[in-house]
Amino acid sequence: MLQHPSRPRIIHLLVLLLALPTTARAAVDVGYDTQVDFAQFKTFAWTEGGSKAPRIVTENRIHAEVEKELAAKGIKKAEGEADLLVVTFADWSTVERVDAPSFAGLPNTWTGWSAATTVRGSSKGSLKVDLIDRRSNQLIWRGVAIEGLGLDPDSEKVGKKVVKVVKKMFESFPPPKKD
């Protein structure tokens, strides 16, 4: 006799299914020097030393979003000397998996059977944004996001992910000074 699942089981399953999309979100972490008074910083400038995104469109989007978030916090871009130096590190990797069927553990050429081999790839990207105190040359704030920013041919999709992770990084910026 077939039994119907109980209501609590169905509700439990629904809660689990609704929670799945939230676990696929970008992992964003922020760290900062608790002794620094971030209110003193009024200007920023880009500095060399990071790693660039594999596509210039993505790199430009990263810079635009960081500039937008800092401007929204009252920190203006300076062409000369600035209070803060900003550097980004965009790292991408592609993982490929090859599925090649075999029969009875034998290579396909031995069996005479023809079977398709498939290659599956996925790309992962991480983005780090560092803020450096120009006067002391010390790292004072770092935002890190790990997300599938990767090598998607649709640069608009990647751009939306960049917007999301940069916004999340800066949502509690500037951090409060802790004594």
N, C-alpha and C positions, 0 to 999 in steps of 0.2 A: 504494500500500500504506500502510495506517494504522500509524503507529508509536506505541508506548506510551511515555509519559514515563519517563525514568530515575528511579531512586530518589532520587539527590541533588536532582533538580529538584522532586520531590514534597516532600521534606523541607524544601527551601528555601521552597517555597510555603506549607507548613504553619507554618513559623516566621514568615513574613511575616503570615499571617492571624492567628496568635496575638498578634502584636505590635500589630495594629490597635486592639484595645480599650484598650490602655495609652496610645495617643496621644490618645484621646478624653477622658482624665482632665482634671481641672481643673489649670490652670497656676497654681501657687502660688509666690509669691516673698516673701522676708522680707529686710528691711534694718534695720540698727540702728547706733547710735553705739558704736563699739568702745571708746571711752574711758569709758563709763558702767558703773558697778558695779551691776548689776541686783539684787543681793542686798539693797541698801538699801531697796527698795520693798516695803512691807508692806500698803498699802491702795490702793484705786482708787475713782474715782467717775466717773460719766458726765458729759460736758459737751456743750453745744450747739455747732453749727457744721458738722456733717456733712450728708449728704443721706440722706433716709429711703427705705426700700424702697417700692415702689408699693402694697404691701398691708401693713396693720398686723400681720397674722399673721406675715408674713415678717420684719418689723422686730423684733417681739417675739422671734422665734426666734433672730435674730442676736444680740440682747442676751443672751438666756438662755445661748446657747452660749459667747459670749465670757466671761460671768460664770463659767460652769462651768469653763472652761479656766484662767482666772486663779485661781479658788479651788483647783483641783487643783495649782497651782504654789505655793500658800501665800499668795496675795495676796487679802485680804478686801475685800469691798465696804464702803465707808464712806458714811455719810449726810452727814457734814460735810466738813471738809477731808481730803483724801487725798493720798498721795504721788504717785500717777499719775492723770492724766485720760485717759479713753478716749472716742474719737469714731469713729464709723463713717461711711463713705460708700458707699451702695448705689446704683449706677447701672445702669439697665436701658435697653435699646434694642430695638426691633423692626425687623426687616428684612423687607420684603414684596417678592415677585417676582410679576409678573403674566405668565401664559402665555396669549397670545391667538393662536390659530392663524390663519394667512392662507393663501390659495391663490395660487400663482404670484406671490407678493409683493404681491397686491392685498388691500385691506381686505375683510373678510367681507361687508359690505353690497354691494359691487360684484359679488361672485360669485354671490350668491343662495344660497350654501350656508350652512347653519346649523352652527355649531361652538361648543363650550363654551369659555368663558374661565375659567381657574382662577387663584386667588390663593393663593400659598404664603407663609406667614409663619413666621419663627423669631425667638425672642427670646434675647438674650444679656445676661448680667448680670456686673457686676464688683463685688467687695466689697473695700473697704480698711478696715483697722482700724489706727488710730493710737494710740500711747501717748505721752503728753506728760508730761515732768517738771514737776510743778506749781510747784516752787520756781524753776526757771530759765525756765519756759514754753517749753521747747525740745522739738521732736519727737525722741524717742530710739529709737523702734521703729515699724516699719510692716510690716504683712502685707497682701499683695495677692493676690486670687484672681480669675481670670477663668474663668467657667463658665456654662453655660446655666441660670443661676438664674432667669431671666426671669419671664415672666407666665403660666406654666403654671397652668391653672385648678385643678389638683390641688395644693393647698397642702402636702399631705403629701410629695409628690415634691420640691417646692422645699425643704421643711424638711430632708429627708434630705441634699440637696446642701449646704445651709448647714452642717449638722453635719459633713459630710465636709471641707469646705474650712476651716472654723474649726479643727477638730482638727489638720489638716495645718499650718496657720499656726503653731500653738502647740506643735507636737511637739518643737521644740528650744528652747523658751523656758524659762527665761531664758537668753539667750546668754552665753557666757563673756566675761569682760573680757580684752581684749588690750592688753598694754602696749607 
